Amino acid sequence: MSTLRYELVFADGAGATLDVVVVERTLFKGSGGHPVYEDASGIIRAEISDRDEVRILASGGHQDPAQRVLARPLPDADPTGAAGTTAF
């Protein structure tokens, strides 16, 4: 089973972290056959393989997809809404 959520860590050439975005799995598959994940705004979209390899997908015109992105799997939220978790 695929991971439901990831943190995408965007870094510059020196390895300094620039931004961290949480993405959730969608019903779509990318051209590589792996699940597509997106953030709450729908702007950040990425295909993530079962080996946590990331390919950022353009979600609109004039975008320059990031090249250095690390995917960190997040634990699945508790669907019962227990304390400290997010219910879906």
C-alpha positions in Angstrom: 0.0 0.0 0.0 1.3 3.5 -0.8 1.9 6.2 1.7 -1.0 8.7 2.0 1.1 11.8 2.9 4.6 13.1 2.4 6.6 16.1 3.4 8.3 17.5 0.3 11.5 19.3 1.3 12.7 21.8 -1.3 16.4 22.7 -1.1 18.8 24.9 -2.9 22.1 23.8 -4.5 24.0 24.2 -1.2 21.5 21.8 0.5 19.9 24.5 2.6 16.2 23.8 3.1 14.0 26.4 1.4 10.5 25.1 2.1 8.6 22.1 3.4 5.2 21.3 2.0 2.8 18.5 3.0 1.2 16.7 0.1 -1.5 14.0 0.0 -2.1 11.2 -2.4 -4.7 11.8 -5.2 -6.5 9.3 -7.3 -4.2 10.0 -10.2 -1.1 8.2 -11.5 1.8 9.9 -13.2 3.5 9.0 -16.5 5.8 6.6 -14.5 2.8 4.8 -13.1 3.3 6.0 -9.6 0.7 7.9 -7.4 0.4 11.7 -7.8 0.4 13.8 -4.6 -0.6 17.4 -4.2 -0.8 20.1 -1.5 -4.0 21.6 -0.3 -3.9 24.4 -2.8 -3.3 22.1 -5.8 -0.3 24.1 -6.9 2.4 21.7 -5.8 2.0 18.3 -7.5 4.4 15.4 -7.5 4.7 11.9 -8.7 6.4 9.8 -5.9 7.7 6.3 -6.5 7.6 3.4 -4.1 11.3 4.2 -3.4 10.4 7.9 -2.5 11.8 9.3 -5.8 10.1 12.6 -6.5 9.2 14.1 -9.9 7.6 17.5 -9.6 4.7 18.0 -12.0 3.8 21.4 -13.5 0.3 22.5 -12.4 0.2 25.6 -14.5 2.0 27.6 -17.1 5.3 29.4 -16.7 6.5 27.1 -13.8 10.1 26.0 -13.3 9.8 22.7 -11.4 12.2 22.3 -8.6 15.1 19.9 -9.1 16.2 19.1 -5.5 13.3 17.7 -3.6 13.3 15.1 -0.9 10.1 13.2 0.0 9.7 12.2 3.7 6.8 9.8 4.4 4.4 10.9 7.1 2.4 8.6 9.3 -1.2 8.2 8.2 -3.7 10.3 10.2 -6.0 8.5 12.5 -9.4 8.4 10.8 -11.2 8.3 14.1 -10.0 11.8 15.0 -8.1 10.8 18.1 -6.2 13.5 20.0 -3.2 14.8 18.2 -4.2 13.6 14.8 -6.2 14.9 11.8 -9.5 13.3 10.8 -10.3 13.1 7.2 
